[in-house]
Amino acid sequence: MANFIFDVLKDLQNKNADLSSITFILPSKRAGLFLQHQLSFVVKETMFLPKIWSIEEFVEELSQLKTISNTELLFEFYSTYSNLTKKDDVEPFDSFSKWAQILLQDFNEIDRYRIPQDHIFNYLSAIKETENLHWSLEENQTDFIKKYLAFWNKLHTYYSHFTEVLLSRKSGYQGLIYREAVENLESYIQNSQDIRHVFLGFNALNTCEETIIQELLQNGLADIYWDIDEVFLNNPIHDAGLFTRAHKKNWSYFKNNPFNWITNNYSKDKNISVYGIPKNIGQAKFIGTLLNQLKTENTSLSNTAVVLGDETLLIPVLNSLPPNVDALNITMGFPLKSIPLASLFEYLFHIHKTDSQSFYYKDIINLVSHPFIRPLFYANDSDYASKLIQTIEENNLIYISGQRIKEITDSTNTDLIDTLLESWDSIDFALKKCSQLILIIKSHLDKNKLANVLSLEYLFRFNELFNELSRLNSSYNHIKDVSTLYSIYKELLSSETLDFKGEPLEGLQIMGMLESRVLDFETVIISSVNEGILPAGKSNNSFIPFDVKLENNLPTYKEKDAVYTYHFYRLLQRAKNIHLLYNTEADVLTGGEKSRFITQLEIEGIHNISHQIITPKVPSINPVLKVFEKTPLVLDALKAIAEKGFSPSSLTNYIRNPIDFYYQKVLKIKEYDNVEETVAANTLGTVIHNTLEDFYKTHIGRFLSIEDINNMKPLITKTVALHFKDVYKEGDITKGKNLIVFEIAKRYVSNFLDLEINDLKQGNTIKIIGIETEANAVIDFPELDFHIKIIGKIDRIDEYNGVTRIIDYKSGNVGQGDVEIVNWEDITTDYKKYSKPFQILTYAYMMQFSGKLKFPIEAGIISFKNLKSGFLKFATKDRVGAYAKKDTLITDETLEHFKVELKSLILEICNPDVPFTEKEI
């Protein structure tokens, strides 16, 4: 098939150009390799290979500077920041790194677009002062305000000092290198009069690139070949031609010279198929299916490209490739945070954040269960990782020492355990241990290199990362403790990538969108063609406001979207078979609905487009409901439960599904104790309950006053935090979703106290009778030869204006209709409607049995998600509907009705002739 690089070389050959003496400059190194390959098809005789540079390599040559890594930039910038900031105002390295990387990106953009530094930094400083005018004009400014404004005033100083240090070391970041290249351009032109430069395949150019290329063109030292289709160029609103139209219009060179090239490939016949597929994993699996079909139709996939809109799909796609794909090349930067190895070091850092001789059991289980670690515990035909986990669970070991782990896992694992658990007493030692662990894993994987190629690539990249951190910290000494090291590690995971390297000219090509520049393929498969991914849309990691970017001609999301629009359409230009995949399950965090690119293709009407929704085949299963007979052993277990006591929740569990009651109460099968990554709903409820217990237990037997409640309010944050720590153990509530849940818990407690204050202000009286009151009742039924005990704990008992109330707290949303009943017989059969009235009445029945309360009373629920409704009273209704008559008092007669239904339920549970039968839920 025709391709852009071949056409350029052929055109130069037809013009009798000496290809070996030309300096070719392309957007990427990868494109250069393809150009080198295409030379063999154009030139038949032997020749010297011409110079082939990526634009970054060419600019480095011009600037005489060397690019340094993002990590080293961060360390060097912290030195600048520390030297120029008052000692008391200097932030720790870990908190600095969170905003410094964004500022470095802004420095990069400012330099790439040659914005005068004085102008942009003074502009930013003035804007911040204007935004906070009422602060900056205050005579008695707080220290925070002074520091805030001083920071913006110092940006230019930070930039100047930082760039001077880098230039003195003959190094720089991309933008600084570009700026210096422009400074050296005049000298380069004078010394390069006999060099012919050919630029090809460019689209969006920063100001420095535009200046360099235009100067070389104007001095007769260069030619440039654009790759733009007339459909995009001639349509004034088509974003694929946004930049090329501007170059053609604004560059003075094209007033007297031809604009090469405008092609007519896009309008040619193409087979375009659009597939809507649920979830990312669905897309990965479908790519495998497509490739299998293509491989069956054509033995070679060398003219096929899989372009991943979302680069995190790489691992699922690799795992979904059909076995008949025998040649493969991956060229893309894969985020380190998405690599399976990343979580291993997360676990390791978590263990060493506190210096201790014993370790929390969940941390150890996470570590030894990790796929890179677990195989290392296989020795002498034994799985010591499983043995360790089993020992922890069987012995209920909350904390376990390194020595105990060694005893359980055999002496052959001693070195591994020392590497994992030996105390990190210095940063150098911590980094050394990380590198040692990588070598241990590598030694294991080397036994079967062919099967572990990808895993070995991961290890190599992480080894580079830790070696670089070790080298930089030796030079700069910015990392003072493990917590800072962990923060820097996480920051680097978010910004650094693993660059796969392979033979770019053989087999199937897998790449990201940017890696496809200048390349053409007959068959193209593009994944994740969703809004928020292709194109990325409005995302702004920058300290420079949008209007300031517009004012200074810096790129905004509009230009960034146009870049991806060009790459998307350029991939389609010469392709014959195009498969576009999008995720039908929209996600606001990772991508929205079908991309506008697909809609635009449909509206253009140039090509016929087939559209399919792919759904996974789900086999129909006729569920067989489980039935368990009550054997003598089961009946004995039920007697034991009755002797110990049925709780209201266990009885409602039976109403919901008898099989769950059988598993949990009879067989004593506990739910798996998952590690809570985020605070669970039951944890939130427990924290609120415990907090209110602390607040009210000292007021038992007393009438509450507004002052009492007001005295509780300052203690909310401290008490809620304390109970989160008790219940959530090692969980982190300082960020992310957990921080939100923490704030919700505080808000719920605060709103509840406000409710109490409003009640008291209105003249109501509240006397606390009991908090977390333990209650029970013992019942004898003639049908049974053993006692039945009911046990429970009541959240709160109080007197409200002289009426006794039993209150059950619920952190979920409960309405008045959820605590009302019409037909008594439904209370033990309809879980969804009547589980809450059943629980409330069970509490009331136990208190009646105890004789500690005088009836009639009220009982009900306070819902923290529905506090505006206040106390939701249990009520019996004479009928369904809006005009039903309600009775909210619980009398002895009410409880007699309830006891009839309770007896029926318990007799069913204990009846040997009624098996435990699963319900369809």
ABEGO torsion letter per residue (X at the ends): XBBAAAAAAAAAAAAGBBAAABBBBBABAAAAAAAAAAAAAABABBBBBBBBBBAAAAAAAAAGBBBBBAAAAAAAAAAAAAAABBAAABBBAAAAAAAAAAAAAAAAAAAAAGBBAAAAAAAAAAAAAAAAAAAAABABBBAAAAAAAAAAAAAAAAAAAAAAAAAAAGBBBAAAAAAAAAAAAAAAAAAAAABBBBBBGBBBBBAAAAAAAAAAAAAGABBBBBBBBAAAAABAABAAAAAAAAAAAABAAAAABBBOBBBBAAABBBBBBBBBBBEAAAAAAAAAAAAAAAAAABABAAABBBBBABAAAAAAAAAABBAABABBBBBBBBBAAABAAAAAAAAAAAAAABBBABBBAAAAAAAAABAAAAAAABBGGBBAAAAAAAAAAAAGBABBBAAAAAAAAEAAAAAAAAAAABBBABAAAAAAAAAAAAAAAAAAAAABAAAAAAAAAAAAAAAAAAAAAAAAAAAAGABABAAAAAAAAAAAAAABBBBBBBBAABEBBBBBAAAABGBBBABBBBBGBBBGAOBAEBBBBBABBAAAAAAAGBBBAAAAAAAAAAAAAAAAAABABBBBBBBABBBAAAEBBBBAAAAAAAAAGABBBBBBBBBBBBBBBBBBBBBBBBBAAAAAAAAAAAAAEBBAAAAAAAAABAAAAAAAAAAGBBBBBBBBABBBAAAAAAAAAAAAAAAAAAABGBBBBAAAAAAAAAAAAAAAAAAAAAAAEABBAABEAAAAAAAAAAAAAAAAAAAAAAAAAAGBBBBBABBGBBBBBBBBBAABABBBBBBBBBABBBBBGGBBBBBBBBABBBBAAAABBABAAAAAABAAAAAAAAAAAAAAAAAAAAGABBOBBBBBBBBAAAAAAEBBBBBBBABBEAABBBBABBBAAAAAAAAAAAAAAAAAAABAABBBBBBBX
